[in-house]
């Protein structure tokens, strides 16, 4: 069963929360972060992307960058911008995007659960990305990156969280520049805190990493390196009930047709797909349906096979696309390393696919039906790993609102 704990968060003064809160470190490059934090000395990007305060040619993985992050974090604390909570609390984090809200519980989750697979994974991690987060965490002695997790709904937990939101005011409530509303409540009443802890211990058999595999893996390795630190045995997570989450599509664009003409590709696709012309962009409406954009024309591709194997990986649309188009016809065998393929998150819309193809940069684009949260659970439960870039979660949690000191 899932072991979670309340914690003493390092968090901003309420009136400064909007200035401190920043987009996650891994959705911005250094140039974008520099522009976003310009004229805002309180932006948490000075901690998570501290190279913005160093010369442009600095190696972003150098010791100087991590030391600058530590210096900047300490400066925010010393100047009273960030304060440490007086007692261990849970936090409720609500995000509203385009009128749709989702609410999660911010806590620290057990590293032991990570190693024992009570915390389920569905992605491989890359050593160089892990090392970056390990070096960052160890140097600044804090976990700034929140691991986005999910669990199957427990009505008692939902009722507790809804009840707290209804009867208490949020400590933070602001709309960021991208239009997403962020609201945070502090859950500091002992009886409620203890009830949440006990409910997870008795009612939640597993939690699932939705977004943040590298942050979780790095925290787990840091815990081994800091064996004497009780705080390092837990890592920062926000856990959402499955009913609150929506997974967006994660689409593909390809540089060339692997020696085929457009007509020849369509001819060969007919072995595995029914093909229909579309006068408008194709956002697939069901599993095993795909959109294809090529030479100014959209097509609907519908799998001829109908139901696929019971293997939770085999049934995924990205697996069907990979096996029957990318590898079979376009010669793309490893999407992680092949430079001919790129990935476009669904938040960017179908117009981004058209733009990439119409510019001549790419030759063909494919739109996919999103993976469902149940598919993600099934794959993680089976101990399997999704193909790369299978899920896109939106909206993203902001860094800097709640930090876990280790």
Beta strands, then each sheet from edge to edge (+ up, - down):
strand 1: 4-5
strand 2: 10-12
strand 3: 82-84
strand 4: 90-97
strand 5: 100-110
strand 6: 119-120
strand 7: 142-143
strand 8: 147-151
strand 9: 172-175
strand 10: 181-187
strand 11: 207-211
strand 12: 234-241
strand 13: 247-248
strand 14: 250-254
strand 15: 273-278
strand 16: 289-294
strand 17: 297-303
strand 18: 341-345
strand 19: 364-367
strand 20: 392-393
strand 21: 404-405
sheet 1: 1+ 5- 4+ 10- 9+
sheet 2: 1+ 5- 12+ 8+ 11- 6-
sheet 3: 2+ 3-
sheet 4: 7+ 21-
sheet 5: 13+ 20-
sheet 6: 15+ 17- 16+ 19- 14+ 18-
end
